[in-house]
Amino acid sequence: MKKQVKKGMSLFLMLAMVICLTACGGGSNKETDGNTKTDGSTAADSTSGGELADEQVLGIYRKTEPATLDPWVNNSGEAGTMVAAVHEPMLRKADNDKGYEPALMTDYTVSDDHTVHTLTLREGAKWSDGTDITADDIVYSIQRVLDQNLGSEIAYKYYVIKNAEAFYKGEAGAEELGVKASGNQIEITTSEPCDYFQDILTGSQFCPVQKKAAEEFGDAYGTDADKTVASGPFKLTEWVHENSMVLEKNENYWDAENVTLERINITITSDDNTVQGMYQNDELGILQVKEELLEQYSSENITDVSSLRVTFIEFNPNNNEFMANKNIREALSIAFNRKLFAEQVMHNGELAAYGLVPRGVKGMDGGDFREQAGDIVTDASDQSEIDRANELLDTGLKEIGKTKEEMEKGFSIQCLESGKNQAQAIQNMWKTNLGIEMPVSVLEINVLLPMLTGGTFDCVIGGGQDSEYRDPQGFMQFIYDEGKWDNDEFRALVEKAHSQTGDERIQTWMDIEKMVLDNFIYIPQIYAENHWAVKPYIQGLKIFDYGYEFDFKHVSVTK
Amino acid sequence: MGKYVAKRFVSMVITLFLVATVTFFLMHAVPGQPFEISRETPESVKEALYAKYGLDRPLSEQYVIYMKNLLHGDFGVSMKYKSQTVLGKVTSGMPVSAVIGFGGVLAGCLIGACFGILAALKNKGITDYLVIILAILGVSIPNFVFGSLIQRYFAVEWKLFPIQGWKGAEYVILPVMAAAFTNVAYYARMLRTSMLDVMGQDYIYTAKSKGLNQDEIVGKHILRNSFLPLVTSLGPMCAGALTGNFVIEKIFNVPGIGQSMISSIQNSDYTMIMGLTIIFAFISVICYFLVDIIYGIVDPRIRIAG
């Protein structure tokens, strides 16, 4: 009797486990009434859909609670979506050939030397409380972010403005700062020629805040529904922290007549099963689909958006004797096969990165930077190159008088939880091709970041660089700013780029890219890509490849 | 009695002080920082940030400042979410966590007790074996698996309850079910064992030989006596109820305090970590303080020895 019961019990347990496993898979593969798969940088941008639904409500989710919706403090791309929904930028990003559509700024002129930029503010634009948006608000916003008391983590991004750094440090007064207002015109002077200033203005970082509200709430501006004054198409009406947010149409928006969407319900949750269930039940209109789930969602309307981001293996030549050796770095670089990596780990061989600047960045004469610069690094095509990598490794080790065994104990590969698969794949490539197995340590982001800034890491995998504007500078300037790579030639080249404009400047950045990659400190992995499932009844949603992810201004919901 | 209470009170204050001190230094020893600053951030900006939050001062000085504020009842404001004070977070999140935590204990206890009684009365019958299987499942299936499971079926497939959120009574049911699951198993097993134990006692035979009918024996003699271990175990169960359900809070997106605790640690949000730890410590210390006093009342020997 007892034995029988035990048997029955184990059967029951097995059954229960099977149920668990299938349930956790969270499939929506039942839905076969699929829509055609579309590729492109923006989704569902057609207005040809059917009749409008009675309720114009969109459900979205965000993985983390935004620290703030203050455009001048926000440091997160995820929250940037809400920042740009609530605050109006100078120019709104668009996918036309200009790259933007008019917003708070109606006219822009620049001096011949590209240093004095004059912005004309839209007449009659109002805050959500009905008061006028003035040039004074904009000047105040800039002075505010450069005040140390605000404690903005991104204050340095405004150092492009003349004397901003000195003002921040308290060494210059407001009258020396390169920002002046007269009437509805704002004159911004940059400290060096800046022919990409309009690109910067499309970002959410230049959305003004209301002077009155910002003075009243100080650094808490934008952290609660009643501490935020909207200028964009939507206003924040409810914010239950670490739970949900509600955006409603802003009737005082300058272009309110072209905003159809009435309400956006934002769920803040990091639980994948929860958001998949919500998408399946039409509580969400958009769902980010991870590479490994693409097959499961193949019947859905999937939009692949390449994002303006490059990921790379980064070696730290200053912290570790193995990494300080160029031959060893080159050997590791050759032994890493991008194509294979992109195919196996990212499920898309097209993403393999052969340069530091991704596709979609401004090149010379309006072209594409990547196409013009070509592939800077290559994959090992045959065994002879792998042999060369082994020779380089041996030479390098001999130079520093170490063995492979010592190297395996000498440093570790550092990565985030999200980059674990990538790190293991690369660890495996190095093991196969070079016969060395480096340990992988998985770290929390707030542990890894200080290591990166402090220069105490050895080799980081899955890190990367993104840019808030389509300019090569966004992908290489950080190397200069960090100041850890002490190379006079490199510094001189970057400084030269900053004094140039137009194609000359782009050419210099191409030279810089080549120089950086020739030193095998940054080993490009892939150009990032996101996959979004969008419900077919969501029309006019714009998904961007840089800066804030979504623009809801033109969204409507059809029946 | 007065002396006993005073003694307990002093040890309570010392415990709290030690918890605060140890947490403070441990927290700062863990690598990480409350700011998510990009790597290219210049020193001037970093220094200004550290200065704004007093993190540029020596650790000992920061400790003294923190303790001084604490004595004034000032737990501070979150370093990451500037509109959230520690006390505000506790007052908004604690009741929510309490509903799920205590709801889970209560529901688990009631349902579990019923199962336990059934199993014991039908000892070695099919009900008994089903309850044992349930108990094993309840202990071995983690609550995040069970939570996702009921979410998938009750909310996504059958649409009986909302998937996530916290906006009304119907949002409470699934999280409480998930929280109750382990407790059901635990109490069913416990009551079954304790009832079987009581049923074998001499006084049950006496009751039977007096000619009492089955209902009277069960109601008056067996149940009353077998509930004792259950009541004892409610204490520790309730202590963990407030913070123990952070996984369920995450799955069902419930704005409870358990989730805040986890995210504050991940963000290295120093003020939040300190504040929440001290408040949790305070609650458990108060609980133990009360338990100690009740023990003292119940059992005079403890009072004298203490």
Interface residues (C-beta under 8 A of the other chain):
Chain A: V5 G8 M9 F12 L13 A16 I19 C20 A23 C24 G26 E65 A67 T68 N75 S76 Q148 N149 G151 S152 E153 I154 A155 Y156 Y159 E165 Y168 K169 D219 A220 T223 D224 K227 V240 H241 E242 N243 S244 T267 I268 T269 S270 D271 N273 T274 G277 M278 Q280 N281 E283 E444 I445 N446 V447 L449 P450 M451 L452 T453 Q477 F478 D481 E482
Chain B: P31 G32 Q33 P34 F35 E36 I37 S38 R39 E40 T41 P42 S44 V45 K46 A48 L49 A51 K52 Y53 K80 Y81 K82 S83 Q84 K89 S92 Y129 I132 I133 I136 L137 S140 I141 V145 S148 L149 Q151 R152 Y153 A155 V156 K159 I163 Q164 G165 W166 K250 I251 F252 N253 V254 P255 Q259 S260 S263 Q266 N267 S268
